[in-house]
């Protein structure tokens, strides 16, 4: 269990979702397998857990992954892990994905204005490139940007000020643990794609109206790219989506690059990773839990929490705010020595009772 903020969160649904819905499920299962075998003194126990009637160790390791035979369900596997006290190791493996990837991806944060120290393109330049790529229209929602000449005939879906929406959030460029977890999740190094010019490249951006932007950031829908074709995937029921999204069909094809300029299309890799993260969030129930954490943090930041509850809820939020004010550089997490990253959701040892524990 994760003791985070004022609630506890079960690791098992997150593990299930990571292995079932993750972008690189085989790589994730192998990574978990390696973690367990490194932590396990008696490897024969794993053979017993992952085979319905025992079986040999060589038979299990030949599969090289946590894929049970047909007669063994994940619930059965979970019960066997619990009986043999492997649940703690599963929780240790899961925690960084929850803390550094799922929470930070869901929280996202606003894109700051780049300074002279930043190598990323300025947002205005990026928006101009996206307007040239997609022809002043948001591909999701079909709304026309209100900059430029007013058309003689009003556009069918209306006009508004379109916004730049990052596929992988800008905060990934500032968070080493988030990039590390996304790299493991994707099964490849994401460093160059998520830092420097990469984070503000047109391949990592969409043009969306404000409402659709919020829906995208909340992982209510995502984009799937197959064979250079883009499809809209609903992550929550269509009826709960804003009209700009619900006017599309689930699985409906989307067409980018209809504008006058040749500008990089949305990255297939980044779209599919963002969608996979959304599916993990929804399948595990973590999306709702993280929303509650973020609501508590917002209330806390506005001074709306009173008494002991205000001290207990989201001490990690106070830690992040303090570090932001101090202007400290982020540290690389060293989990073995319990060194905390300033952008981490974990709390320093002085507030042990608030820290995520297993």
C-alpha positions in Angstrom: 0.0 0.0 0.0 1.1 3.6 -0.7 0.5 6.0 2.2 0.3 9.2 0.2 -1.2 12.5 1.2 -4.2 11.6 3.4 -5.0 8.3 1.7 -3.7 4.8 1.1 -3.3 3.4 -2.5 -3.1 -0.2 -3.4 -0.1 -1.2 -5.6 -1.6 -4.2 -7.2 -4.1 -2.5 -9.5 -1.3 -0.2 -10.6 0.9 -3.2 -11.4 -1.9 -4.9 -13.3 -2.4 -1.7 -15.4 1.3 -1.2 -16.0 1.7 -4.7 -17.3 -1.6 -4.8 -19.2 -1.9 -1.3 -20.6 1.8 -0.1 -20.6 3.5 1.0 -23.8 6.2 -1.7 -23.4 4.4 -4.4 -21.4 7.0 -7.1 -22.1 9.8 -4.8 -21.0 7.9 -3.8 -17.9 7.2 -7.5 -16.9 10.9 -8.3 -17.5 11.9 -5.4 -15.3 9.6 -6.5 -12.5 10.8 -10.1 -12.9 14.4 -8.9 -12.6 13.5 -6.9 -9.5 11.8 -9.9 -7.9 14.6 -12.3 -8.7 17.2 -9.9 -7.4 15.3 -9.6 -4.2 14.4 -13.3 -3.8 16.7 -15.5 -1.9 14.9 -18.7 -3.0 14.1 -18.5 -6.7 12.2 -21.7 -6.5 9.5 -19.7 -4.7 8.9 -17.7 -7.9 8.5 -20.9 -9.8 5.8 -22.0 -7.3 4.0 -18.7 -7.6 3.9 -18.4 -11.3 3.0 -22.0 -12.3 -0.4 -23.5 -11.6 0.9 -26.8 -10.3 4.5 -26.1 -9.5 6.7 -26.8 -12.5 10.4 -26.4 -13.0 12.4 -23.2 -12.6 13.7 -23.5 -16.1 10.2 -23.7 -17.4 9.3 -20.4 -15.7 12.5 -18.5 -16.7 12.1 -19.6 -20.3 9.0 -17.4 -20.4 11.0 -14.5 -19.1 8.1 -12.5 -18.0 5.1 -12.3 -15.6 2.7 -14.0 -18.0 0.8 -16.7 -16.1 -0.4 -19.8 -18.0 -4.1 -19.7 -18.9 -5.4 -21.5 -15.8 -3.7 -18.9 -13.5 -5.3 -15.5 -13.1 -3.7 -12.3 -11.9 -5.8 -12.6 -8.8 -4.3 -16.0 -8.1 -0.8 -14.6 -8.6 -1.6 -11.7 -6.2 -2.7 -14.1 -3.5 0.4 -16.2 -3.9 2.6 -13.1 -3.7 0.8 -12.1 -0.5 1.3 -15.5 1.1 5.0 -15.4 0.4 5.5 -11.8 1.4 6.5 -10.7 -2.1 4.0 -7.9 -2.0 6.5 -5.5 -0.4 8.9 -6.0 -3.3 6.1 -5.4 -5.8 5.2 -2.2 -4.0 8.8 -1.0 -4.0 8.9 -1.6 -7.8 5.6 0.2 -8.4 6.2 3.2 -6.2 8.5 5.2 -8.6 6.0 4.8 -11.5 3.2 6.1 -9.3 5.2 8.9 -7.6 7.4 10.2 -10.5 5.5 9.3 -13.6 1.7 9.0 -13.0 1.4 11.9 -10.5 3.7 14.2 -12.5 2.0 13.4 -15.8 -1.4 14.0 -14.3 -0.4 17.2 -12.6 1.4 18.5 -15.7 1.7 22.1 -14.6 1.7 25.2 -16.7 4.3 25.8 -19.4 6.7 28.5 -18.1 8.0 31.2 -20.4 11.5 30.0 -21.5 14.3 32.2 -20.2 17.6 32.9 -22.0 19.0 29.8 -20.3 16.4 27.6 -22.0 17.1 25.9 -25.3 13.5 25.4 -26.1 11.5 27.3 -28.7 9.4 30.1 -27.4 5.7 29.2 -27.1 4.6 31.9 -29.6 7.0 30.5 -32.2 5.7 27.0 -31.5 2.1 28.1 -32.0 2.9 29.8 -35.3 4.5 26.6 -36.5 1.4 24.6 -35.4 -0.9 27.1 -37.2 1.1 26.6 -40.3 1.0 22.8 -39.9 -2.7 22.5 -39.3 -4.1 25.5 -41.1 -5.5 27.6 -38.2 -7.8 24.7 -37.1 -7.6 22.4 -34.1 -7.7 18.9 -35.5 -9.5 17.8 -32.3 -12.6 19.9 -32.1 -12.3 21.7 -35.5 -12.3 25.2 -34.0 -10.6 28.0 -35.9 -7.9 30.3 -34.3 -9.2 33.9 -34.0 -5.8 35.4 -35.0 -5.5 36.4 -38.6 -8.2 37.4 -41.2 -11.8 36.9 -40.2 -13.4 34.5 -42.8 -16.4 35.7 -44.8 -18.4 32.6 -43.7 -18.2 31.8 -40.0 -16.5 28.4 -39.4 -18.8 25.6 -38.6 -17.4 24.9 -35.1 -16.7 28.5 -34.1 -13.6 30.6 -33.5 -11.4 30.9 -30.4 -7.9 31.5 -29.3 -6.2 28.1 -29.7 -3.6 27.0 -27.3 -0.4 24.9 -27.5 -0.9 21.6 -25.7 2.2 19.5 -25.1 1.7 15.8 -25.6 4.3 15.0 -23.0 4.1 17.8 -20.5 6.7 20.5 -20.3 7.6 19.6 -16.7 9.3 16.4 -18.0 12.1 18.7 -19.2 12.8 19.7 -15.6 12.3 16.4 -13.8 15.0 13.7 -14.1 13.0 11.0 -12.3 10.0 11.6 -14.6 12.2 11.2 -17.7 13.8 8.1 -16.1 10.4 6.5 -15.5 9.1 7.4 -18.9 12.2 5.9 -20.5 11.6 2.6 -18.6 7.9 2.8 -19.5 8.7 3.2 -23.2 11.5 0.7 -23.2 13.9 3.3 -24.7 15.8 6.4 -23.8 13.5 9.5 -23.9 16.1 12.0 -22.7 16.7 13.9 -26.0 13.0 14.0 -26.8 12.1 15.5 -23.5 14.8 18.1 -23.0 16.1 21.1 -24.8 14.4 21.8 -28.2 12.7 18.4 -28.0 10.2 19.3 -25.4 8.9 22.3 -27.4 9.2 20.7 -30.8 6.0 20.6 -33.0 6.2 16.8 -32.8 5.3 17.2 -29.1 2.5 19.6 -29.5 -1.1 20.0 -30.6 -3.4 23.0 -31.2 -6.4 22.8 -28.9 -9.1 25.1 -27.6 -9.0 25.8 -23.9 -11.7 23.3 -22.9 -10.3 20.5 -25.1 -6.8 21.3 -23.7 -8.1 20.7 -20.2 -9.7 17.4 -21.3 -6.5 16.2 -22.9 -4.4 17.2 -19.9 -6.8 15.2 -17.7 -6.3 12.1 -19.8 -9.9 12.0 -20.8 -8.9 11.2 -24.4 -5.7 10.5 -26.3 -4.3 9.9 -29.8 -3.2 6.6 -31.1 -0.9 6.5 -34.1 -0.8 3.4 -36.3 1.0 3.2 -39.7 1.3 7.0 -39.8 -2.5 7.4 -39.2 -3.9 9.1 -36.1 -7.1 7.9 -34.3 -8.9 9.5 -31.4 -9.3 7.2 -28.3 -11.7 8.0 -25.5 -10.5 7.3 -22.0 -13.7 8.3 -20.3 -17.3 7.9 -21.5 -18.1 10.0 -24.6 -21.1 11.6 -22.8 -18.8 13.1 -20.2 -16.5 14.7 -22.8 -16.8 18.4 -23.8 -18.7 18.9 -27.1 -15.4 19.6 -29.0 -14.3 16.0 -28.2 -17.7 14.2 -28.2 -18.4 15.4 -31.8 -15.7 12.9 -32.8 -16.3 9.1 -32.9 -14.3 6.8 -30.8 -11.6 5.6 -33.1 -12.3 8.3 -35.6 -9.3 9.2 -37.8 -7.7 12.6 -37.4 -5.7 14.5 -40.1 -2.8 16.6 -39.2 -0.6 18.6 -41.6 -3.4 20.1 -43.6 -1.9 23.6 -43.4 0.3 25.4 -46.0 3.7 24.5 -44.4 5.7 21.3 -43.9 6.0 21.1 -40.1 6.7 18.0 -38.1 3.6 16.0 -37.4 2.8 14.8 -33.8 5.3 12.1 -32.9 3.8 8.6 -33.1 5.9 7.5 -30.1 4.9 10.4 -27.9 1.2 10.1 -28.8 1.2 6.4 -28.0 3.1 6.8 -24.8 0.7 9.6 -23.6 -2.2 7.3 -24.5 -0.7 4.4 -22.6 -0.1 6.5 -19.5 -3.8 7.5 -19.7 -4.9 3.9 -20.0 -2.8 3.0 -17.0 -4.3 5.9 -15.0 -7.8 4.9 -15.8 -7.4 1.1 -15.6 -5.7 1.3 -12.2 -8.0 3.9 -10.7 -5.0 6.1 -10.0 -6.5 9.0 -12.1 -9.3 9.6 -9.5 -6.9 9.2 -6.6 -4.5 11.7 -8.0 -7.3 14.1 -8.8 -8.2 14.0 -5.1 -4.5 14.7 -4.1 -4.3 17.6 -6.5 -7.6 19.1 -5.2 -6.3 18.8 -1.7 -3.1 20.5 -2.7 -5.0 23.3 -4.4 -7.1 23.8 -1.4 -4.0 23.8 0.8 -2.3 26.4 -1.3 -5.3 28.7 -1.1 -5.4 28.3 2.7 -8.7 26.6 2.8 -7.7 23.6 5.0 -7.8 24.0 8.8 -6.5 22.3 11.8 -4.6 19.0 11.9 -6.0 18.0 8.5 -4.1 20.9 6.9 -0.9 19.5 8.4 -1.6 15.9 7.4 -2.7 16.4 3.8 -0.1 16.6 1.2 3.0 17.6 3.1 4.8 16.8 -0.1 3.1 19.9 -1.7 4.6 22.1 1.0 8.0 20.6 0.4 7.8 21.3 -3.4 6.6 24.8 -2.8 9.4 25.5 -0.3 12.0 24.2 -2.8 10.5 26.3 -5.6 10.8 29.4 -3.5 14.4 28.6 -2.6 15.3 28.0 -6.2 17.1 24.8 -5.5 18.3 22.6 -8.4 16.6 19.1 -8.5 18.5 16.1 -7.3 18.7 12.6 -8.7 16.8 10.2 -6.6 18.9 7.6 -4.8 16.3 5.3 -3.5 18.8 3.1 -1.6 20.0 6.0 0.5 16.6 7.7 0.7 17.8 10.9 -0.9 14.7 12.9 -2.1 14.4 14.7 -5.4 13.1 18.3 -5.0 10.5 17.6 -7.7 9.5 14.3 -6.2 6.2 13.7 -4.5 8.1 12.1 -1.6 8.8 14.0 1.6 12.1 14.4 3.3 13.0 12.2 6.3 12.1 15.0 8.8 8.4 14.3 8.0 8.6 10.6 8.0 4.9 10.1 8.9 3.9 11.8 5.6 6.4 9.9 3.4 5.3 7.3 1.0 6.1 4.0 2.7 5.7 0.3 1.9 
